[in-house]
Amino acid sequence: MSHDVVRRVFQAVDSFDPDTFAELLAEDATLVFGNAEPMVGRHAVAAGLRTFYSTIGGLRHRIVRDWQVGADTIAETEVTYRRLDGKDAAVVAVSIWRTRDDGLISDYRIFADLAPVHEA
């Protein structure tokens, strides 16, 4: 997987359109954010993203570095979230995903501390 593909994944996330990101997923894909319960299936992931997106005003990823090991990709990013109060909050995140032979993502995991995004 090239750096261009990693960029395309984060462009889909930053589009703020859950269906755009879901198009990158296998029908039975799993997404886990931190220690939350897994979302299983393309439609469940899109629904979960819709719920999450309703708690923020937007987001933007800056790719710090990425690695590919076989079918697995690891990406370190700095994510700037636009809070609902209009302020920005930046956090460091690591995303790890596995891609099937057909190019669709089957397993996606996000590790980030979102406390600064939801602080009062």
N, CA, C and O atoms as a Tinker XYZ file with bonds, in Angstrom:
   480  protein
     1  N      0.862000   -1.178000    0.000000    73     2
     2  CA     0.000000    0.000000    0.000000    64     1     3
     3  C      0.896000    1.226000    0.000000    63     2     4     5
     4  O      1.821000    1.334000    0.805000    81     3
     5  N      0.625000    2.109000   -0.874000    73     3     6
     6  CA     1.453000    3.304000   -0.985000    64     5     7
     7  C      0.962000    4.400000   -0.050000    63     6     8     9
     8  O     -0.130000    4.341000    0.514000    81     7
     9  N      1.827000    5.405000    0.083000    73     7    10
    10  CA     1.453000    6.569000    0.884000    64     9    11
    11  C      0.198000    7.238000    0.306000    63    10    12    13
    12  O     -0.587000    7.823000    1.052000    81    11
    13  N      0.008000    7.155000   -1.010000    73    11    14
    14  CA    -1.190000    7.730000   -1.641000    64    13    15
    15  C     -2.462000    7.066000   -1.133000    63    14    16    17
    16  O     -3.478000    7.735000   -0.944000    81    15
    17  N     -2.414000    5.766000   -0.912000    73    15    18
    18  CA    -3.582000    5.059000   -0.395000    64    17    19
    19  C     -3.859000    5.488000    1.039000    63    18    20    21
    20  O     -5.015000    5.678000    1.419000    81    19
    21  N     -2.813000    5.640000    1.833000    73    19    22
    22  CA    -2.985000    6.113000    3.214000    64    21    23
    23  C     -3.619000    7.505000    3.193000    63    22    24    25
    24  O     -4.539000    7.786000    3.960000    81    23
    25  N     -3.129000    8.357000    2.325000    73    23    26
    26  CA    -3.695000    9.704000    2.207000    64    25    27
    27  C     -5.177000    9.631000    1.818000    63    26    28    29
    28  O     -5.997000   10.385000    2.342000    81    27
    29  N     -5.514000    8.724000    0.900000    73    27    30
    30  CA    -6.908000    8.588000    0.456000    64    29    31
    31  C     -7.817000    8.130000    1.605000    63    30    32    33
    32  O     -8.960000    8.577000    1.706000    81    31
    33  N     -7.315000    7.245000    2.466000    73    31    34
    34  CA    -8.109000    6.796000    3.618000    64    33    35
    35  C     -8.434000    7.979000    4.519000    63    34    36    37
    36  O     -9.579000    8.146000    4.938000    81    35
    37  N     -7.427000    8.803000    4.818000    73    35    38
    38  CA    -7.682000    9.928000    5.719000    64    37    39
    39  C     -8.482000   11.041000    5.038000    63    38    40    41
    40  O     -9.213000   11.764000    5.714000    81    39
    41  N     -8.364000   11.190000    3.750000    73    39    42
    42  CA    -9.228000   12.138000    3.035000    64    41    43
    43  C    -10.687000   11.694000    3.146000    63    42    44    45
    44  O    -11.582000   12.527000    3.290000    81    43
    45  N    -10.925000   10.391000    3.080000    73    43    46
    46  CA   -12.290000    9.881000    3.235000    64    45    47
    47  C    -12.823000   10.170000    4.636000    63    46    48    49
    48  O    -13.971000   10.587000    4.796000    81    47
    49  N    -11.988000    9.946000    5.646000    73    47    50
    50  CA   -12.408000   10.236000    7.022000    64    49    51
    51  C    -12.679000   11.731000    7.174000    63    50    52    53
    52  O    -13.700000   12.124000    7.739000    81    51
    53  N    -11.778000   12.556000    6.677000    73    51    54
    54  CA   -11.895000   14.009000    6.834000    64    53    55
    55  C    -13.015000   14.612000    5.988000    63    54    56    57
    56  O    -13.386000   15.769000    6.186000    81    55
    57  N    -13.551000   13.843000    5.055000    73    55    58
    58  CA   -14.660000   14.354000    4.232000    64    57    59
    59  C    -15.901000   14.607000    5.073000    63    58    60    61
    60  O    -16.811000   15.318000    4.647000    81    59
    61  N    -15.937000   14.028000    6.260000    73    59    62
    62  CA   -17.052000   14.188000    7.188000    64    61    63
    63  C    -18.312000   13.526000    6.629000    63    62    64    65
    64  O    -19.430000   13.856000    7.024000    81    63
    65  N    -18.110000   12.585000    5.703000    73    63    66
    66  CA   -19.200000   11.823000    5.099000    64    65    67
    67  C    -18.949000   10.348000    5.408000    63    66    68    69
    68  O    -18.088000    9.730000    4.782000    81    67
    69  N    -19.682000    9.774000    6.360000    73    67    70
    70  CA   -19.438000    8.390000    6.755000    64    69    71
    71  C    -19.534000    7.402000    5.588000    63    70    72    73
    72  O    -18.825000    6.396000    5.572000    81    71
    73  N    -20.394000    7.676000    4.625000    73    71    74
    74  CA   -20.548000    6.759000    3.504000    64    73    75
    75  C    -19.310000    6.740000    2.613000    63    74    76    77
    76  O    -18.987000    5.707000    2.026000    81    75
    77  N    -18.615000    7.868000    2.507000    73    75    78
    78  CA   -17.376000    7.921000    1.728000    64    77    79
    79  C    -16.331000    7.005000    2.348000    63    78    80    81
    80  O    -15.658000    6.259000    1.637000    81    79
    81  N    -16.191000    7.055000    3.677000    73    79    82
    82  CA   -15.245000    6.159000    4.344000    64    81    83
    83  C    -15.713000    4.712000    4.234000    63    82    84    85
    84  O    -14.903000    3.818000    3.986000    81    83
    85  N    -17.012000    4.471000    4.415000    73    83    86
    86  CA   -17.533000    3.099000    4.393000    64    85    87
    87  C    -17.284000    2.413000    3.054000    63    86    88    89
    88  O    -17.187000    1.186000    3.006000    81    87
    89  N    -17.179000    3.163000    1.982000    73    87    90
    90  CA   -16.897000    2.574000    0.667000    64    89    91
    91  C    -15.533000    1.899000    0.617000    63    90    92    93
    92  O    -15.290000    1.052000   -0.243000    81    91
    93  N    -14.641000    2.268000    1.534000    73    91    94
    94  CA   -13.307000    1.663000    1.590000    64    93    95
    95  C    -13.301000    0.347000    2.355000    63    94    96    97
    96  O    -12.290000   -0.354000    2.381000    81    95
    97  N    -14.431000    0.008000    2.980000    73    95    98
    98  CA   -14.512000   -1.144000    3.873000    64    97    99
    99  C    -15.139000   -2.354000    3.210000    63    98   100   101
   100  O    -16.004000   -2.230000    2.343000    81    99
   101  N    -14.689000   -3.528000    3.633000    73    99   102
   102  CA   -15.366000   -4.767000    3.266000    64   101   103
   103  C    -16.741000   -4.764000    3.927000    63   102   104   105
   104  O    -16.946000   -4.103000    4.945000    81   103
   105  N    -17.670000   -5.498000    3.350000    73   103   106
   106  CA   -19.044000   -5.544000    3.876000    64   105   107
   107  C    -19.075000   -5.977000    5.342000    63   106   108   109
   108  O    -19.919000   -5.505000    6.104000    81   107
   109  N    -18.165000   -6.870000    5.748000    73   107   110
   110  CA   -18.142000   -7.392000    7.118000    64   109   111
   111  C    -17.004000   -6.801000    7.957000    63   110   112   113
   112  O    -16.580000   -7.408000    8.939000    81   111
   113  N    -16.519000   -5.643000    7.581000    73   111   114
   114  CA   -15.386000   -5.015000    8.276000    64   113   115
   115  C    -15.721000   -4.709000    9.725000    63   114   116   117
   116  O    -16.882000   -4.546000   10.102000    81   115
   117  N    -14.663000   -4.637000   10.524000    73   115   118
   118  CA   -14.779000   -4.267000   11.930000    64   117   119
   119  C    -13.985000   -2.991000   12.159000    63   118   120   121
   120  O    -12.872000   -2.848000   11.652000    81   119
   121  N    -14.561000   -2.051000   12.931000    73   119   122
   122  CA   -13.851000   -0.845000   13.335000    64   121   123
   123  C    -13.946000   -0.743000   14.850000    63   122   124   125
   124  O    -15.025000   -0.855000   15.431000    81   123
   125  N    -12.789000   -0.526000   15.480000    73   123   126
   126  CA   -12.741000   -0.359000   16.933000    64   125   127
   127  C    -12.031000    0.955000   17.222000    63   126   128   129
   128  O    -10.919000    1.181000   16.746000    81   127
   129  N    -12.670000    1.822000   18.000000    73   127   130
   130  CA   -12.076000    3.090000   18.420000    64   129   131
   131  C    -11.704000    2.951000   19.885000    63   130   132   133
   132  O    -12.574000    2.865000   20.752000    81   131
   133  N    -10.395000    2.929000   20.157000    73   131   134
   134  CA    -9.915000    2.809000   21.542000    64   133   135
   135  C    -10.440000    1.546000   22.188000    63   134   136   137
   136  O    -10.291000    0.449000   21.650000    81   135
   137  N    -11.055000    1.709000   23.344000    73   135   138
   138  CA   -11.593000    0.547000   24.050000    64   137   139
   139  C    -13.105000    0.433000   23.908000    63   138   140   141
   140  O    -13.751000   -0.261000   24.693000    81   139
   141  N    -13.675000    1.111000   22.909000    73   139   142
   142  CA   -15.116000    1.021000   22.655000    64   141   143
   143  C    -15.457000   -0.336000   22.048000    63   142   144   145
   144  O    -14.581000   -1.051000   21.561000    81   143
   145  N    -16.723000   -0.672000   22.085000    73   143   146
   146  CA   -17.176000   -1.916000   21.474000    64   145   147
   147  C    -16.947000   -1.866000   19.967000    63   146   148   149
   148  O    -17.101000   -0.807000   19.359000    81   147
   149  N    -16.590000   -2.973000   19.366000    73   147   150
   150  CA   -16.380000   -2.992000   17.911000    64   149   151
   151  C    -17.672000   -2.688000   17.150000    63   150   152   153
   152  O    -18.762000   -3.088000   17.561000    81   151
   153  N    -17.528000   -1.986000   16.056000    73   151   154
   154  CA   -18.619000   -1.810000   15.106000    64   153   155
   155  C    -18.358000   -2.826000   14.006000    63   154   156   157
   156  O    -17.266000   -2.862000   13.440000    81   155
   157  N    -19.338000   -3.642000   13.704000    73   155   158
   158  CA   -19.145000   -4.719000   12.747000    64   157   159
   159  C    -20.072000   -4.515000   11.561000    63   158   160   161
   160  O    -21.289000   -4.415000   11.714000    81   159
   161  N    -19.479000   -4.454000   10.379000    73   159   162
   162  CA   -20.238000   -4.284000    9.146000    64   161   163
   163  C    -20.164000   -2.850000    8.654000    63   162   164   165
   164  O    -20.135000   -1.900000    9.436000    81   163
   165  N    -20.134000   -2.722000    7.341000    73   163   166
   166  CA   -20.014000   -1.411000    6.693000    64   165   167
   167  C    -21.108000   -0.446000    7.173000    63   166   168   169
   168  O    -20.829000    0.720000    7.453000    81   167
   169  N    -22.355000   -0.937000    7.268000    73   167   170
   170  CA   -23.447000   -0.046000    7.668000    64   169   171
   171  C    -23.342000    0.371000    9.134000    63   170   172   173
   172  O    -23.665000    1.508000    9.480000    81   171
   173  N    -22.893000   -0.540000    9.994000    73   171   174
   174  CA   -22.721000   -0.208000   11.413000    64   173   175
   175  C    -21.607000    0.814000   11.587000    63   174   176   177
   176  O    -21.721000    1.721000   12.411000    81   175
   177  N    -20.534000    0.676000   10.820000    73   175   178
   178  CA   -19.439000    1.648000   10.898000    64   177   179
   179  C    -19.919000    3.016000   10.445000    63   178   180   181
   180  O    -19.628000    4.017000   11.100000    81   179
   181  N    -20.648000    3.081000    9.341000    73   179   182
   182  CA   -21.166000    4.366000    8.856000    64   181   183
   183  C    -22.096000    4.985000    9.892000    63   182   184   185
   184  O    -22.037000    6.191000   10.128000    81   183
   185  N    -22.950000    4.184000   10.510000    73   183   186
   186  CA   -23.861000    4.701000   11.542000    64   185   187
   187  C    -23.077000    5.200000   12.750000    63   186   188   189
   188  O    -23.401000    6.252000   13.303000    81   187
   189  N    -22.045000    4.456000   13.170000    73   187   190
   190  CA   -21.220000    4.882000   14.295000    64   189   191
   191  C    -20.487000    6.177000   13.991000    63   190   192   193
   192  O    -20.381000    7.047000   14.856000    81   191
   193  N    -19.981000    6.313000   12.771000    73   191   194
   194  CA   -19.311000    7.563000   12.383000    64   193   195
   195  C    -20.294000    8.722000   12.362000    63   194   196   197
   196  O    -19.949000    9.830000   12.776000    81   195
   197  N    -21.517000    8.485000   11.885000    73   195   198
   198  CA   -22.526000    9.554000   11.893000    64   197   199
   199  C    -22.760000   10.062000   13.316000    63   198   200   201
   200  O    -22.845000   11.266000   13.557000    81   199
   201  N    -22.860000    9.119000   14.247000    73   199   202
   202  CA   -23.060000    9.493000   15.653000    64   201   203
   203  C    -21.859000   10.281000   16.169000    63   202   204   205
   204  O    -22.024000   11.317000   16.812000    81   203
   205  N    -20.645000    9.790000   15.886000    73   203   206
   206  CA   -19.444000   10.493000   16.331000    64   205   207
   207  C    -19.349000   11.876000   15.691000    63   206   208   209
   208  O    -19.066000   12.860000   16.374000    81   207
   209  N    -19.583000   11.950000   14.401000    73   207   210
   210  CA   -19.491000   13.239000   13.704000    64   209   211
   211  C    -20.489000   14.257000   14.254000    63   210   212   213
   212  O    -20.257000   15.462000   14.158000    81   211
   213  N    -21.594000   13.786000   14.827000    73   211   214
   214  CA   -22.573000   14.729000   15.392000    64   213   215
   215  C    -22.046000   15.396000   16.657000    63   214   216   217
   216  O    -22.626000   16.379000   17.117000    81   215
   217  N    -20.942000   14.876000   17.235000    73   215   218
   218  CA   -20.372000   15.441000   18.465000    64   217   219
   219  C    -19.243000   16.422000   18.192000    63   218   220   221
   220  O    -18.714000   17.035000   19.120000    81   219
   221  N    -18.866000   16.577000   16.912000    73   219   222
   222  CA   -17.782000   17.488000   16.546000    64   221   223
   223  C    -18.204000   18.317000   15.338000    63   222   224   225
   224  O    -19.172000   17.991000   14.652000    81   223
   225  N    -17.469000   19.383000   15.094000    73   223   226
   226  CA   -17.762000   20.243000   13.953000    64   225   227
   227  C    -16.967000   19.901000   12.711000    63   226   228   229
   228  O    -17.271000   20.401000   11.628000    81   227
   229  N    -15.944000   19.049000   12.846000    73   227   230
   230  CA   -15.114000   18.651000   11.713000    64   229   231
   231  C    -13.805000   18.078000   12.213000    63   230   232   233
   232  O    -13.535000   18.075000   13.414000    81   231
   233  N    -12.993000   17.593000   11.289000    73   231   234
   234  CA   -11.691000   17.059000   11.653000    64   233   235
   235  C    -10.774000   17.049000   10.441000    63   234   236   237
   236  O    -11.218000   17.071000    9.293000    81   235
   237  N     -9.489000   17.014000   10.735000    73   235   238
   238  CA    -8.476000   17.018000    9.673000    64   237   239
   239  C     -7.254000   16.264000   10.194000    63   238   240   241
   240  O     -6.758000   16.528000   11.288000    81   239
   241  N     -6.785000   15.318000    9.379000    73   239   242
   242  CA    -5.616000   14.507000    9.727000    64   241   243
   243  C     -4.378000   15.021000    9.012000    63   242   244   245
   244  O     -4.430000   15.393000    7.840000    81   243
   245  N     -3.266000   15.036000    9.733000    73   243   246
   246  CA    -1.950000   15.260000    9.120000    64   245   247
   247  C     -1.160000   13.984000    9.354000    63   246   248   249
   248  O     -0.916000   13.595000   10.496000    81   247
   249  N     -0.766000   13.343000    8.280000    73   247   250
   250  CA    -0.027000   12.089000    8.389000    64   249   251
   251  C      1.411000   12.409000    8.806000    63   250   252   253
   252  O      2.121000   13.138000    8.113000    81   251
   253  N      1.822000   11.863000    9.927000    73   251   254
   254  CA     3.179000   12.053000   10.428000    64   253   255
   255  C      4.097000   11.022000    9.780000    63   254   256   257
   256  O      5.159000   11.365000    9.261000    81   255
   257  N      3.685000    9.767000    9.814000    73   255   258
   258  CA     4.431000    8.692000    9.147000    64   257   259
   259  C      3.512000    7.480000    9.036000    63   258   260   261
   260  O      2.534000    7.350000    9.772000    81   259
   261  N      3.846000    6.606000    8.106000    73   259   262
   262  CA     3.061000    5.392000    7.950000    64   261   263
   263  C      3.968000    4.246000    7.533000    63   262   264   265
   264  O      5.024000    4.449000    6.934000    81   263
   265  N      3.528000    3.029000    7.866000    73   263   266
   266  CA     4.275000    1.825000    7.573000    64   265   267
   267  C      3.310000    0.781000    7.043000    63   266   268   269
   268  O      2.138000    0.752000    7.416000    81   267
   269  N      3.815000   -0.071000    6.174000    73   267   270
   270  CA     3.041000   -1.218000    5.725000    64   269   271
   271  C      3.848000   -2.475000    5.961000    63   270   272   273
   272  O      5.028000   -2.551000    5.617000    81   271
   273  N      3.192000   -3.461000    6.556000    73   271   274
   274  CA     3.792000   -4.762000    6.791000    64   273   275
   275  C      2.796000   -5.788000    6.257000    63   274   276   277
   276  O      1.797000   -6.084000    6.912000    81   275
   277  N      3.059000   -6.314000    5.104000    73   275   278
   278  CA     2.109000   -7.239000    4.479000    64   277   279
   279  C      0.797000   -6.522000    4.213000    63   278   280   281
   280  O      0.769000   -5.479000    3.560000    81   279
   281  N     -0.280000   -7.081000    4.718000    73   279   282
   282  CA    -1.611000   -6.501000    4.519000    64   281   283
   283  C     -1.964000   -5.450000    5.570000    63   282   284   285
   284  O     -3.047000   -4.866000    5.530000    81   283
   285  N     -1.048000   -5.211000    6.512000    73   283   286
   286  CA    -1.315000   -4.281000    7.615000    64   285   287
   287  C     -0.664000   -2.932000    7.372000    63   286   288   289
   288  O      0.474000   -2.842000    6.914000    81   287
   289  N     -1.418000   -1.883000    7.692000    73   287   290
   290  CA    -0.916000   -0.516000    7.600000    64   289   291
   291  C     -1.026000    0.132000    8.966000    63   290   292   293
   292  O     -2.030000   -0.022000    9.662000    81   291
   293  N      0.017000    0.860000    9.343000    73   291   294
   294  CA     0.044000    1.616000   10.596000    64   293   295
   295  C      0.296000    3.066000   10.223000    63   294   296   297
   296  O      1.227000    3.371000    9.479000    81   295
   297  N     -0.534000    3.954000   10.740000    73   295   298
   298  CA    -0.373000    5.380000   10.430000    64   297   299
   299  C     -0.430000    6.196000   11.711000    63   298   300   301
   300  O     -1.383000    6.105000   12.485000    81   299
   301  N      0.610000    6.993000   11.920000    73   299   302
   302  CA     0.630000    7.961000   13.021000    64   301   303
   303  C      0.156000    9.286000   12.440000    63   302   304   305
   304  O      0.666000    9.743000   11.417000    81   303
   305  N     -0.814000    9.893000   13.092000    73   303   306
   306  CA    -1.361000   11.157000   12.595000    64   305   307
   307  C     -1.515000   12.162000   13.722000    63   306   308   309
   308  O     -1.619000   11.802000   14.894000    81   307
   309  N     -1.527000   13.425000   13.340000    73   307   310
   310  CA    -1.965000   14.497000   14.228000    64   309   311
   311  C     -3.337000   14.905000   13.708000    63   310   312   313
   312  O     -3.486000   15.279000   12.545000    81   311
   313  N     -4.321000   14.829000   14.571000    73   311   314
   314  CA    -5.697000   15.094000   14.169000    64   313   315
   315  C     -6.171000   16.372000   14.841000    63   314   316   317
   316  O     -6.105000   16.510000   16.063000    81   315
   317  N     -6.641000   17.290000   14.040000    73   315   318
   318  CA    -7.227000   18.522000   14.576000    64   317   319
   319  C     -8.736000   18.391000   14.463000    63   318   320   321
   320  O     -9.292000   18.269000   13.371000    81   319
   321  N     -9.380000   18.419000   15.616000    73   319   322
   322  CA   -10.836000   18.336000   15.681000    64   321   323
   323  C    -11.401000   19.732000   15.868000    63   322   324   325
   324  O    -10.892000   20.500000   16.684000    81   323
   325  N    -12.419000   20.063000   15.143000    73   323   326
   326  CA   -13.174000   21.294000   15.381000    64   325   327
   327  C    -14.283000   20.921000   16.353000    63   326   328   329
   328  O    -15.174000   20.133000   16.036000    81   327
   329  N    -14.208000   21.504000   17.542000    73   327   330
   330  CA   -15.219000   21.238000   18.555000    64   329   331
   331  C    -16.504000   21.972000   18.212000    63   330   332   333
   332  O    -16.501000   22.883000   17.385000    81   331
   333  N    -17.594000   21.581000   18.839000    73   331   334
   334  CA   -18.876000   22.231000   18.573000    64   333   335
   335  C    -18.901000   23.678000   19.039000    63   334   336   337
   336  O    -19.726000   24.464000   18.573000    81   335
   337  N    -17.994000   24.043000   19.968000    73   335   338
   338  CA   -17.920000   25.434000   20.413000    64   337   339
   339  C    -17.049000   26.284000   19.475000    63   338   340   341
   340  O    -16.814000   27.463000   19.738000    81   339
   341  N    -16.574000   25.675000   18.383000    73   339   342
   342  CA   -15.772000   26.398000   17.394000    64   341   343
   343  C    -14.279000   26.371000   17.650000    63   342   344   345
   344  O    -13.507000   26.800000   16.793000    81   343
   345  N    -13.843000   25.876000   18.809000    73   343   346
   346  CA   -12.419000   25.784000   19.113000    64   345   347
   347  C    -11.830000   24.521000   18.502000    63   346   348   349
   348  O    -12.535000   23.538000   18.277000    81   347
   349  N    -10.531000   24.561000   18.237000    73   347   350
   350  CA    -9.835000   23.393000   17.720000    64   349   351
   351  C     -9.114000   22.679000   18.850000    63   350   352   353
   352  O     -8.623000   23.310000   19.786000    81   351
   353  N     -9.054000   21.356000   18.754000    73   351   354
   354  CA    -8.311000   20.525000   19.698000    64   353   355
   355  C     -7.495000   19.537000   18.877000    63   354   356   357
   356  O     -8.034000   18.836000   18.020000    81   355
   357  N     -6.184000   19.486000   19.144000    73   355   358
   358  CA    -5.301000   18.590000   18.406000    64   357   359
   359  C     -4.923000   17.396000   19.278000    63   358   360   361
   360  O     -4.630000   17.550000   20.463000    81   359
   361  N     -4.934000   16.222000   18.689000    73   359   362
   362  CA    -4.531000   15.005000   19.387000    64   361   363
   363  C     -3.665000   14.160000   18.452000    63   362   364   365
   364  O     -3.733000   14.290000   17.229000    81   363
   365  N     -2.860000   13.305000   19.046000    73   363   366
   366  CA    -2.070000   12.343000   18.284000    64   365   367
   367  C     -2.878000   11.054000   18.229000    63   366   368   369
   368  O     -3.480000   10.645000   19.222000    81   367
   369  N     -2.887000   10.423000   17.073000    73   367   370
   370  CA    -3.624000    9.165000   16.913000    64   369   371
   371  C     -2.777000    8.173000   16.130000    63   370   372   373
   372  O     -1.929000    8.544000   15.318000    81   371
   373  N     -3.034000    6.912000   16.400000    73   371   374
   374  CA    -2.459000    5.839000   15.604000    64   373   375
   375  C     -3.616000    4.994000   15.088000    63   374   376   377
   376  O     -4.474000    4.555000   15.854000    81   375
   377  N     -3.622000    4.777000   13.789000    73   375   378
   378  CA    -4.628000    3.917000   13.164000    64   377   379
   379  C     -3.914000    2.720000   12.562000    63   378   380   381
   380  O     -2.847000    2.843000   11.961000    81   379
   381  N     -4.522000    1.576000   12.738000    73   379   382
   382  CA    -3.967000    0.329000   12.193000    64   381   383
   383  C     -5.086000   -0.351000   11.423000    63   382   384   385
   384  O     -6.184000   -0.541000   11.946000    81   383
   385  N     -4.801000   -0.718000   10.172000    73   383   386
   386  CA    -5.839000   -1.436000    9.439000    64   385   387
   387  C     -5.245000   -2.551000    8.597000    63   386   388   389
   388  O     -4.074000   -2.531000    8.218000    81   387
   389  N     -6.105000   -3.528000    8.321000    73   387   390
   390  CA    -5.748000   -4.675000    7.486000    64   389   391
   391  C     -6.567000   -4.589000    6.210000    63   390   392   393
   392  O     -7.777000   -4.368000    6.238000    81   391
   393  N     -5.880000   -4.769000    5.096000    73   391   394
   394  CA    -6.526000   -4.699000    3.792000    64   393   395
   395  C     -6.558000   -6.089000    3.158000    63   394   396   397
   396  O     -5.565000   -6.816000    3.171000    81   395
   397  N     -7.716000   -6.441000    2.607000    73   395   398
   398  CA    -7.855000   -7.723000    1.914000    64   397   399
   399  C     -7.209000   -7.645000    0.529000    63   398   400   401
   400  O     -6.798000   -6.573000    0.085000    81   399
   401  N     -7.127000   -8.777000   -0.135000    73   399   402
   402  CA    -6.547000   -8.828000   -1.476000    64   401   403
   403  C     -7.281000   -7.942000   -2.471000    63   402   404   405
   404  O     -6.683000   -7.463000   -3.434000    81   403
   405  N     -8.589000   -7.716000   -2.245000    73   403   406
   406  CA    -9.365000   -6.878000   -3.171000    64   405   407
   407  C     -9.214000   -5.385000   -2.874000    63   406   408   409
   408  O     -9.843000   -4.556000   -3.532000    81   407
   409  N     -8.375000   -5.036000   -1.877000    73   407   410
   410  CA    -8.125000   -3.638000   -1.557000    64   409   411
   411  C     -9.053000   -3.049000   -0.505000    63   410   412   413
   412  O     -8.848000   -1.916000   -0.070000    81   411
   413  N    -10.074000   -3.801000   -0.086000    73   411   414
   414  CA   -10.996000   -3.291000    0.932000    64   413   415
   415  C    -10.440000   -3.549000    2.329000    63   414   416   417
   416  O     -9.755000   -4.544000    2.564000    81   415
   417  N    -10.741000   -2.654000    3.235000    73   415   418
   418  CA   -10.275000   -2.752000    4.620000    64   417   419
   419  C    -11.193000   -3.716000    5.371000    63   418   420   421
   420  O    -12.416000   -3.578000    5.332000    81   419
   421  N    -10.590000   -4.697000    6.058000    73   419   422
   422  CA   -11.384000   -5.667000    6.814000    64   421   423
   423  C    -11.373000   -5.405000    8.318000    63   422   424   425
   424  O    -12.291000   -5.816000    9.027000    81   423
   425  N    -10.350000   -4.731000    8.801000    73   423   426
   426  CA   -10.222000   -4.473000   10.238000    64   425   427
   427  C     -9.527000   -3.132000   10.404000    63   426   428   429
   428  O     -8.458000   -2.910000    9.834000    81   427
   429  N    -10.128000   -2.234000   11.182000    73   427   430
   430  CA    -9.598000   -0.883000   11.358000    64   429   431
   431  C     -9.642000   -0.558000   12.835000    63   430   432   433
   432  O    -10.680000   -0.717000   13.478000    81   431
   433  N     -8.528000   -0.107000   13.377000    73   431   434
   434  CA    -8.435000    0.221000   14.812000    64   433   435
   435  C     -7.834000    1.609000   14.978000    63   434   436   437
   436  O     -6.876000    1.968000   14.294000    81   435
   437  N     -8.402000    2.381000   15.887000    73   435   438
   438  CA    -7.955000    3.747000   16.132000    64   437   439
   439  C     -7.595000    3.871000   17.611000    63   438   440   441
   440  O     -8.354000    3.465000   18.491000    81   439
   441  N     -6.420000    4.442000   17.859000    73   439   442
   442  CA    -5.971000    4.657000   19.236000    64   441   443
   443  C     -5.678000    6.145000   19.404000    63   442   444   445
   444  O     -4.740000    6.677000   18.811000    81   443
   445  N     -6.498000    6.809000   20.225000    73   443   446
   446  CA    -6.340000    8.246000   20.469000    64   445   447
   447  C     -7.041000    8.589000   21.773000    63   446   448   449
   448  O     -7.996000    7.921000   22.170000    81   447
   449  N     -6.566000    9.620000   22.426000    73   447   450
   450  CA    -7.211000   10.163000   23.625000    64   449   451
   451  C     -8.025000   11.380000   23.211000    63   450   452   453
   452  O     -7.459000   12.422000   22.880000    81   451
   453  N     -9.335000   11.257000   23.226000    73   451   454
   454  CA   -10.199000   12.352000   22.768000    64   453   455
   455  C    -10.615000   13.310000   23.887000    63   454   456   457
   456  O    -11.478000   14.164000   23.680000    81   455
   457  N    -10.008000   13.175000   25.072000    73   455   458
   458  CA   -10.369000   14.070000   26.176000    64   457   459
   459  C    -10.295000   15.544000   25.778000    63   458   460   461
   460  O    -11.209000   16.290000   26.131000    81   459
   461  N     -9.266000   16.012000   25.068000    73   459   462
   462  CA    -9.214000   17.432000   24.712000    64   461   463
   463  C    -10.351000   17.866000   23.778000    63   462   464   465
   464  O    -10.695000   19.047000   23.719000    81   463
   465  N    -10.921000   16.922000   23.065000    73   463   466
   466  CA   -12.005000   17.249000   22.134000    64   465   467
   467  C    -13.293000   17.525000   22.890000    63   466   468   469
   468  O    -14.108000   18.339000   22.457000    81   467
   469  N    -13.480000   16.850000   24.019000    73   467   470
   470  CA   -14.737000   16.963000   24.734000    64   469   471
   471  C    -14.639000   17.695000   26.063000    63   470   472   473
   472  O    -15.593000   17.694000   26.842000    81   471
   473  N    -13.470000   18.336000   26.338000    73   471   474
   474  CA   -13.325000   19.102000   27.580000    64   473   475
   475  C    -14.241000   20.314000   27.568000    63   474   476   477
   476  O    -14.547000   20.884000   26.520000    81   475
   477  N    -14.657000   20.679000   28.736000    73   475   478
   478  CA   -15.520000   21.877000   28.860000    64   477   479
   479  C    -14.692000   23.132000   28.815000    63   478   480
   480  O    -15.235000   24.233000   28.903000    81   479
